[in-house]
Amino acid sequence: MTTPAQRTPSGSGDLTLLLSQLDLTKLGALASKIDLAGLLNAAASMDEAQLKQLSKALGVGKGGAGQDKAKKPRELPVPNGDFFGLMDTLTPEQREVAGQVQAFMHAEVAPIMNEYWNRDEFPRQMIDAMRPLDLLRKVWNEDGTRKADATVMEGIITLEACKVDVSTAVFFGVHAGLAFASIALGGSAEQKAEWLPKMLDLRAIGAFGLTEPEGGSQVSRGLHTTCRRDGDAWVLNGHKKWIGNSPFSDFTVIWARDEESNEVRGFIVRAGTPGYEVEKIQGKTALRIVENGLITLTDCRVADTDRLQEVKGWRTTADVLRLTRAGVAWQGVGCAMGAYELAVKYAQDRQQFGKRIGEFQLIQNHLVHMLGNVTSMFTLCLRLSYMADHGIMKDEHAALAKVFTAARCRETVAFARETFGGNGILLENGVAKHFADTEAIYSYEGTNEINTLVVGRAVTGLSAFV
Ligand SMILES: Cc1cc2nc3c(=O)[nH]c(=O)nc-3n(C[C@H](O)[C@H](O)[C@H](O)COP(=O)(O)OP(=O)(O)OC[C@H]3O[C@@H](n4cnc5c(N)ncnc54)[C@H](O)[C@@H]3O)c2cc1C
């Protein structure tokens, strides 16, 4: 019988075991020779007997070629952060998508992520590799309305991506969440017809420019970036900071304050527009694979036809942020779960004082604490997404989930890093990247403090904001 620890999202028995036993360097070399993504996608729907045959053919795991039976270590449970089998509560389609994302992350991202982390660069080829998964259409309809289970589906995609690499989820979240939602909620029929099909196909990549160098927390109280009507165009001036994907995106949605009315307006600013400059932010210590831009707008003329026609002031910006905040909470779940599973595996393998370190009570205490965190985060986010998809989620629900998961994620990755000892700060062991990326999760899309104040206001009826 398959135990919860052996289940995979696709319900395909030992895929996780198989993936955990493959050597990533060899996997990278293999990827250049065969259609690895295709193979792993096929593996996601195999039953256990077929997977065993595949394992045998690849020379890994039970019955692998050349393994000396006498030396085979006692079989230990496969690390699995889904201790309560929450994946089993998902629909078959949600589980299938989770399996596809898991296979994609292992085949296309894991082999190259450390190289791109060191290069401080986003692998553009990942966009072509991601296209066949058709992930945006799992969340959005062609006309920009959302699928009935959009938020749960987005959450599961985010979780599976973040288990391996948070940056990949951030690239996707900025494009498929913030940028897509800006046009879906704020665009006219013509604007949706022009941009949404290309965005669904990952043939036009979007960015979302709200935060300014003067500060992110206060943006709802007034933007420094301005727009001024001039004939059939608008003139934009100001700066935007931290704008994910913008160094290579086809357009950035720029939020600006109308000099005349003080109303917030949104613009589709196309790459290459005169007066629109993007400087890639260098030297980040988190999410180094995401490219963030510092944008300067100098008398940048944007046609009125590229003003988001249905934007109703800050209300629309807030609606976009509300749609995406649950996704950031899910990033914490995936990041923590990935770190936890790495830590369990390391505790099963690493020996000190003649024992596996997983035999030490203090290490078990770390692991169980981490698992408790991951389980409560996962449960909370599933409920949050269900509420969002049923129209009963309020800002304070998303804010509490973001506060809770970011804090628990920070604690979990720290325990995971600690479990690795000195090896925990080496990129090659995986956990260091999770440790660093958590710091960005903690601060963006509403810092811990700001989201705390949103919840505080809801529960007391008293606002701490000035
Ligand atoms: C990696 C990364 C990617 C990002 N991507 C994007 C993007 O694609 N698009 C975009 O528009 N933005 C993006 N951001 C910006 C992000 O949303 C902001 O960093 C965030 O909103 C916080 O703003 P800030 O960094 O200016 O901090 P500040 O607002 O300057 O806050 C500094 C500190 O003061 C605290 N503080 C502020 N006000 C209060 C208060 N009233 N009470 C108590 N404490 C308070 C904050 O909680 C924080 O601890 C990104 C940021 C990062 C780091």
The ligand as an SDF file (V2000), in Angstrom:
LIG
                    3D

 53 58  0  0  0  0  0  0  0  0999 V2000
   12.6900   40.8990   -4.6980 C   0  0  0  0  0  0  0  0  0  0  0  0
   11.5930   41.9130   -4.7450 C   0  0  0  0  0  0  0  0  0  0  0  0
   10.7020   41.9220   -5.8100 C   0  0  0  0  0  0  0  0  0  0  0  0
    9.7130   42.9010   -5.9110 C   0  0  0  0  0  0  0  0  0  0  0  0
    8.9130   42.9500   -7.0320 N   0  0  0  0  0  0  0  0  0  0  0  0
    8.0740   44.0160   -7.1950 C   0  0  0  0  0  0  0  0  0  0  0  0
    7.3440   44.1770   -8.4220 C   0  0  0  0  0  0  0  0  0  0  0  0
    7.4420   43.3560   -9.3490 O   0  0  0  0  0  0  0  0  0  0  0  0
    6.5520   45.2670   -8.5550 N   0  0  0  0  0  0  0  0  0  0  0  0
    6.4170   46.2040   -7.5620 C   0  0  0  0  0  0  0  0  0  0  0  0
    5.6760   47.1710   -7.7700 O   0  0  0  0  0  0  0  0  0  0  0  0
    7.0920   46.0590   -6.3780 N   0  0  0  0  0  0  0  0  0  0  0  0
    7.9180   45.0060   -6.1820 C   0  0  0  0  0  0  0  0  0  0  0  0
    8.6190   44.8660   -4.9990 N   0  0  0  0  0  0  0  0  0  0  0  0
    8.4830   45.8890   -3.9670 C   0  0  0  0  0  0  0  0  0  0  0  0
    7.8650   45.4170   -2.6670 C   0  0  0  0  0  0  0  0  0  0  0  0
    6.4920   45.2420   -2.8060 O   0  0  0  0  0  0  0  0  0  0  0  0
    8.2800   46.4220   -1.5750 C   0  0  0  0  0  0  0  0  0  0  0  0
    9.6340   46.1600   -1.2840 O   0  0  0  0  0  0  0  0  0  0  0  0
    7.4310   46.3090   -0.3210 C   0  0  0  0  0  0  0  0  0  0  0  0
    6.1470   46.7960   -0.5560 O   0  0  0  0  0  0  0  0  0  0  0  0
    8.0490   47.1100    0.8540 C   0  0  0  0  0  0  0  0  0  0  0  0
    8.3730   48.4070    0.4810 O   0  0  0  0  0  0  0  0  0  0  0  0
    9.8330   48.9760    0.7780 P   0  0  0  0  0  0  0  0  0  0  0  0
   10.8120   47.9460    0.3840 O   0  0  0  0  0  0  0  0  0  0  0  0
    9.9350   50.2880    0.1040 O   0  0  0  0  0  0  0  0  0  0  0  0
    9.9080   49.1400    2.3440 O   0  0  0  0  0  0  0  0  0  0  0  0
    9.3980   50.4060    3.1980 P   0  0  0  0  0  0  0  0  0  0  0  0
    7.9970   50.7120    2.8110 O   0  0  0  0  0  0  0  0  0  0  0  0
   10.3820   51.4830    3.1090 O   0  0  0  0  0  0  0  0  0  0  0  0
    9.4060   49.8080    4.6740 O   0  0  0  0  0  0  0  0  0  0  0  0
   10.6060   49.6880    5.4550 C   0  0  0  0  0  0  0  0  0  0  0  0
   10.2400   49.0750    6.8100 C   0  0  0  0  0  0  0  0  0  0  0  0
    9.3300   49.9510    7.5180 O   0  0  0  0  0  0  0  0  0  0  0  0
    8.1740   49.2290    7.9090 C   0  0  0  0  0  0  0  0  0  0  0  0
    7.0020   50.1170    7.9110 N   0  0  0  0  0  0  0  0  0  0  0  0
    6.5840   50.9590    6.9330 C   0  0  0  0  0  0  0  0  0  0  0  0
    5.4530   51.5680    7.2940 N   0  0  0  0  0  0  0  0  0  0  0  0
    5.1280   51.1010    8.5390 C   0  0  0  0  0  0  0  0  0  0  0  0
    4.0690   51.3420    9.4710 C   0  0  0  0  0  0  0  0  0  0  0  0
    3.0550   52.1850    9.1750 N   0  0  0  0  0  0  0  0  0  0  0  0
    4.0870   50.6970   10.6520 N   0  0  0  0  0  0  0  0  0  0  0  0
    5.0800   49.8230   10.9510 C   0  0  0  0  0  0  0  0  0  0  0  0
    6.1030   49.5490   10.1210 N   0  0  0  0  0  0  0  0  0  0  0  0
    6.1320   50.1780    8.9370 C   0  0  0  0  0  0  0  0  0  0  0  0
    8.0520   48.1260    6.8590 C   0  0  0  0  0  0  0  0  0  0  0  0
    7.2410   47.0650    7.3310 O   0  0  0  0  0  0  0  0  0  0  0  0
    9.5110   47.7450    6.6540 C   0  0  0  0  0  0  0  0  0  0  0  0
    9.9060   46.8620    7.6830 O   0  0  0  0  0  0  0  0  0  0  0  0
    9.5900   43.8620   -4.8750 C   0  0  0  0  0  0  0  0  0  0  0  0
   10.4550   43.8110   -3.7770 C   0  0  0  0  0  0  0  0  0  0  0  0
   11.4500   42.8700   -3.7120 C   0  0  0  0  0  0  0  0  0  0  0  0
   12.3840   42.8840   -2.5350 C   0  0  0  0  0  0  0  0  0  0  0  0
  1  2  1  0
  2  3  1  0
  2 52  2  0
  3  4  2  0
  4  5  1  0
  4 50  1  0
  5  6  2  0
  6  7  1  0
  6 13  1  0
  7  8  2  0
  7  9  1  0
  9 10  1  0
 10 11  2  0
 10 12  1  0
 12 13  2  0
 13 14  1  0
 14 15  1  0
 14 50  1  0
 15 16  1  0
 16 17  1  0
 16 18  1  0
 18 19  1  0
 18 20  1  0
 20 21  1  0
 20 22  1  0
 22 23  1  0
 23 24  1  0
 24 25  2  0
 24 26  1  0
 24 27  1  0
 27 28  1  0
 28 29  2  0
 28 30  1  0
 28 31  1  0
 31 32  1  0
 32 33  1  0
 33 34  1  0
 33 48  1  0
 34 35  1  0
 35 36  1  0
 35 46  1  0
 36 37  1  0
 36 45  1  0
 37 38  2  0
 38 39  1  0
 39 40  1  0
 39 45  2  0
 40 41  1  0
 40 42  2  0
 42 43  1  0
 43 44  2  0
 44 45  1  0
 46 47  1  0
 46 48  1  0
 48 49  1  0
 50 51  2  0
 51 52  1  0
 52 53  1  0
M  END
$$$$
